[in-house]
Amino acid sequence: MTDSSELSSTEKLLDSIRGDTPPQALSREPVPPLPESKGRSSLKGNALNNLCAGAYLGGDCLSLVLAGETKRGGAKEVVKWQVFPYPENMNMKSDRFPAFLRSALASFLTDSKNVSIWAAIETKDVKLRQLTLPNIPDAKLANAAMWALKKEIEIDLVNEIFDYEFISDVHVSGVKKKNVVAFSGDRAAVKGLKALFKSAGYSLAGVTATPFAIQNCILAGQPDTGGQPVVIVNIRRHRSEIFCMSEQGILVARSIKTGSYSLVESSMESGMVAGNITDIPWILAARQRLDDPGFEEMEASARRLLGKIQRTGEYCSNMFLENEPVAKYYFFGETDDSRAFINFSKEMIPGRATLFSPFQNDPGAMGLTMPTSAADRNGVIPALGIALSDKGITPNFLYTYKEKALESKAKKINMGIIAAGIAGLMICAGVWFWFDQMENQEIARRTSVETQLAKYDTQVTTDVLNKKNDQAKKKIEMIRQYANDYASLSVISELCALTPENIDILTLEADLAEPVDKDPKAKNEKSVGGRGPHLRLQGVVSAEFTALESTLTGYVMTLGDSPLFGNIEIENKKIEQKKELNMLNFTVDMEIF
């Protein structure tokens, strides 16, 4: 059983992009009159914060849902929803479709401002796996997730957009690891949605995928799964999408080529059922009981479809849930009004099959009723999930980990610039204050000097200068005498301060006498008539055998850094071993400045 020739909305959009007519040129077409639409508005009408419109392009209609927050940061509530059937003889390839999209969005958002618009690519355009990675730094997590995904699925990074979502830290056999969901989306599908909305005069804030849109409903607690794993099935016209979810997020997202058309295909081809392909929801709705004659024709197809769904749930249970069974199987789509199909599902999956009805049991939270017909629910529920998208928790193919890293880097740079500017201003203020203080001190000092000078009337003569010169010479001579008298104490004090604990000084000989004659050109070198003040030191190093030489070298360098010693020479050194102790005897000669 194969798909019909009728294409899905995204496939039609891709064909239009790959065709000869660019979507940007289509916006010049006149706006066609909107067909009669269905919709509901919130009785509250006061959810005005963080408004988000979800747009779902179905096979034959456009579904729009608006959600927002009554209190900033609070839970999102549904403000309104509306379904716009495509005009007759119009599809995604039509030149007038961007004009239709523009008029539908304008009509839907006429009373709302600052609304971010999100759309979604289909499940078949997404490759997704939940992975367990080693506990690596966050900076390397993206690269590890990408290569791990490539081992599981063949992905083309040229034609696909890669991204990942960190779930949590886990412990496997006592080893800490990271649990992530890695996924890729068809680049052409994302580009097509972005180009279509741009040609309609609207910019998309985000492009997610249908699995993540349904995940938004679960995260919002609609319905409340109690933290148990569930399978959600969307039965569309030519495809069925199967999503296995748990507290860890999406485990499996699968799109199979079996849908509502497959259930009635044999009946329509044999002529038992009159109608065209757009009448399928109503044809299915006519099957109310398992013993209806019409249900016998679709039973085999329904059994095959439900078998695939069950096997997907069992695979998910075995691979990701340690054999924990799936708690619920939620169904929505074009089979919602077929009691026979729903009852048959409950027979094949006893006690676990039910309809997927987000917000249906909590009307007070939104103040409006959800669509009652299967045809409308098939588009409104995905649009509702898209409208619950948030930049912080919903994967966005327009804002992947690369854009997040660039934005984080830009924020750090901006914060650095701001911090540097503030620091510069504080430094300038400090310098200005310091200069002001210095100026005040100089003024006070000059005033004091001028006051003191005003008390004296001393004449500067040769005798006064000679007297001052003699006093200075005597003072210099006194200082030199003090230096000579206490030179030995200075040398010993400096040696004590610079000698480490593992070096013992055995002998110390110092000659502090000045040489008889000095060559004025020799400066700091040894004197001509004899050696200048010098010191001979004999010591021993106690350390590990391999550290003896390095310890002595470090000690000599430390002595050389002292302002008292210079021109240090190691005259001899000898390694000795006494009992189990390694020692290095050495003798150094150095000048005293």
Salt bridges, closest charged atoms under 4 A:
GLU11 OE2 - LYS124 NZ 3.55
ASP15 OD2 - LYS93 NZ 3.95
ASP60 OD2 - ARG237 NH2 3.47
GLU77 OE1 - LYS44 NZ 3.96
GLU122 OE2 - ARG236 NH2 3.41
ASP125 OD1 - LYS124 NZ 3.31
ASP138 OD1 - LYS178 NZ 3.82
GLU160 OE2 - LYS127 NZ 2.99
ASP169 OD2 - LYS176 NZ 3.85
ASP169 OD1 - LYS178 NZ 3.55
GLU241 OE2 - ARG236 NH1 3.11
ASP291 OD2 - ARG289 NH2 2.73
GLU299 OE2 - ARG303 NH2 3.05
GLU334 OE2 - ARG237 NH2 2.74
ASP336 OD2 - ARG377 NE 2.64
ASP376 OD2 - LYS38 NZ 3.61
GLU407 OE2 - LYS391 NZ 3.78
GLU442 OE2 - ARG445 NH1 2.67
GLU477 OE1 - ARG480 NH1 3.07
ASP511 OD2 - HIS534 NE2 3.95
GLU514 OE1 - LYS518 NZ 3.06
GLU549 OE1 - LYS573 NZ 3.03
GLU571 OE1 - ARG536 NH1 2.11
ASP589 OD2 - ARG531 NH2 2.62
ASP589 OD1 - HIS534 ND1 3.53
